[in-house]
Amino acid sequence: MATTKNIQSVERAFSILELFQEGGAPERSVKEISEALGLNKSTTFGLINTLTNLGYLQQNEENQKYVLGLKLLSFSNAVKVQNIIIRSVHPYLEQISRKYGETVHCAVGQKGGVIYVDKVEATGSIYISTQIGTRNDLHCTGVGKCILAYLPPEEQEQVLSSQLKTMTYNTITNSEQLREEITRIRENGYAMDNEEIAIGLSCVAVPVFSAPGKTGCAISVSGMTSRIQLALKNGLVEELKRVAAEISRTTFGYTYTPTL
């Protein structure tokens, strides 16, 4: 299939929507958007006006600033229904969450980070503030480390040589220590977030393979550190590996026997 150049106006329109996804101020003015994206105000206003007319942005009449429009929610629901990973993985997440009483995630790698594509909340446990569709770092999350451990060497090096963000005093920000962590993950078949995002919260994750040595996604169980440690003693890693192997077979058509 021949490659073609991207249409600049479409790129710019999506860059505006993605700007709101990055966080920061929930509302942004035309000036703030134009400066953040390096576009002139007239071009920015035209794009914003079109996106607003279509329902993808909406304006706060009190301060004239813009926020994401409700129409985008319809895409979220459509993705959930149509995406094969979410459709096939969700029942397994529910099964694990019921068994251990903790929050369970499914995530995929994307452009040097990890995106949460599904989540099952624990009932009666601590609330985990992750949201479907949000992006997180590879080096400090359980699912992210699983993805990182099986990236091609050149992509792995890009992450290892970058400025690794500190989230807590447990976050691994030294590239050599992270290399050692990657080696352990590949040897043991699972990754841990040892209070590296938030003190008091831990996570255990396993890769889901789509081919030998290639991850299609990763799944994890998150909760209070004391509860996760108890779950580990009660066979959580082995359970996650078995489920991951089943997901690999049913979702990606790749069959393997996990090392338990």
N, C-alpha and C positions, 0 to 999 in steps of 0.2 A: 504493500500500500504506500503510495507516494506521500511524502510529508509536505505540509503547506504551512505558511506563516500564520500565526495567530492574528485575529482581528483586534486591532488596538483598542477600539471602543469597548469591545466585550471584555478584554483583559482589565481595562480600567474600571468597568462597572463591577466586576467581581472583586477587584482589589478594594473597592469601597466596602463591600459586604464583609470581606475578610478582615478589614480593619476593625470592625466592631467585634469580631470573634476573638481578637487578640487580647481583649480585656482593657483595663484602664477605665476612662470615663465612659459611662453607659450612654451618654448623649454627646453628640458632637455637632458643631456648627459647620457651615460650608467652609469657613476660613480654616478651622482646625483640620478638616478632612483634606483640603487642598494642600496645606502645609505638610501634613503627615505623608502624603503620597507624592508630593513634588509636582502637583498639577496646578495650572492657573485657575483662578476662581471661576471664570466663565465656563470653562470645560467642566469643572467639578459641579457647578450649579446645574448644568444641563443633564449630566448623568444622574445627579441626585433627584432632580425633578422627574426624570423618566422612571427611576426606581420607585419613587414615591407614588406616582400615578399607577404603577403596576402592582403596588401593595407590598413591595419588598422592603421599603423604608416607610416610616411615618414621622410626622413632624409634631413636636410639642409646641402648641400654639402660644404658650406662655413665654417661652424663651427662644423660639424659632429654631431650636436644635433638633437633630434627627436621631432616631433609634431604629433598630431592626423592626420590620413589619411582621404582623401576625401571619401573613401568607406563607412565610418560610416554614411555619410549623407543619404545613401540609406536606412539605418535602420530607421532613423528619419521619412522619408516619409512613410515607411511601417507601422510604429507604428501609425502614424496619420490615415492611411486608415483602419487598422485592429482593433484598440482599440475601444471597444464599447462605452466607456465613451466619448472619443473625438468625435466620429462619431455622437452620439446622443446629446451631449451638445453644440457643436459648433453653430448650428443654433440659439439657445437661447442666446448665447453670442453675436452673431451678432445683434440680435433683441434688446438687452439691450443697446449695444454700439450705435446703430443708434438712439435710443430714447433719450439717455442722452448725447451723444457726448463724452463719456469717454472711457478709456481703461478698458477692462473686462478680468478677468482671471478665469481659472478653475484649481484647485490644489487638490492633494491627499496627504495623510499622508504617510510617509515612514521613518522607523527607527529613530524616535525622531525628524524628521524634516518634511518639506512640499516640494513637488515637483510640479512645474508648468507644467501642461500637455497640456494646450491650452491657447491661448491669442488672443484677437481681439483688434488691435490698434485703438485708437481714431483718427479721421481725424480732423486736424486743432486744436488739443489740445497739451498740453505738452507731450513730449516723456517720457514714463515709461520704465526704462532700464531692466526690467525683461526679461528673455529668457526662452523659452520652454525647459524643461529638467533640468533646474537649481534647486538647493536645497536652501531653506531658513529656518530660524528658526521659531519655533512655537510661541514663546512668544511675538514677535514684529510685526507680520503680521496679517492682518485681516483673511485671509484664514487659517493661522496657528493656530490662537486662536480658530477658529471654530472647527478645528480638535482636538486641545488640550482639549477643553471643554467636549468632549464626548469620550475621551480615557478611557480605563479601569483604575481603581484607581491606580494600581501598575505602569502602564506606565506613568500616569499623575504625580505621585510622583517622578519618575525618572527625569522628566523635571523640576519640581518645586525645586528639591534639587540640581540641577546642577548649574554651574556658568553661569548665564544669561548674554549674551553679550549686552553691551551698544552700540546702534547705534546713538542715539541723546539724548538730555537731557530729552526727553519725553518717552524714552523706559522704560518699567516696568522691573526692575531687582530685585525687592524685592519679595520673594516667597509669602509672605502674601498678598501683594497687587495684585499679579497675581491670587491668589486663589479668591480674591474678584472679580476680573475681570471675572474669569471663572463663578462664581455664577451669575453675571449680564448677561453674554452671554446666559446662560441656561434659565434665567428668561425672557429675552427680545427677544431671538431668532436670534440675530445678533451680530457681533463683529465689532469693529472699530480699525483701525490703525490711531491714532491721531498724525501724524507726528513723528512716532516712528522709521521709517526707514530713512526718509529724511525730513528735515524741509521744509515746504511749500507744501508737498504732504500728502494726506489723503486717506483712503480707508474704504469702508464698505463692509462687507462680511456676507454671510449666509451659514449654513450647508445644504448639500443635504443628506437626510437620505436614507440608504439602508435597514434599519430595525428600529424598535423602539429604539431610543437612540443610534443608530450606524450610523456614517457618511460614505458615499461612496466617497464623494468629497466635495469641498466647492467652491462657486463662489463669485467673488468680483468685485466692481467697484472702480477704482483708478483715482485720478486726483488732480489738484490744490485744496487746502483746501477750498478756497472760493467757488469754483464750486461744490465741494462735499456737502458742507453745504447747498447750494441752492437746490441741487438735493434731499437732505434729506427732506427739506421743501415741495418738490414737489412729495413726495411719493415714494422715491427710495427704502426704506426698505420694504415697502409693496409689491412693484413690484418684488423685489428680492425674497421675501418669496413665492409669487405666482409662480414664475418661478422655484424656487427650488422644490416646491411641485410637479410641473409638471414633472421636470426632475426625481424626485424620482419615480414617477409612470411609466414613459415611459422607464427609463433606468434600474431601480432596481426592478420594480414590487411592490413597496411599496406605498400604498395610505394613505395619511393623510390630514387633513384640517389645514392649517397654521393659527396661531394666528396673526391677522393683527392689 
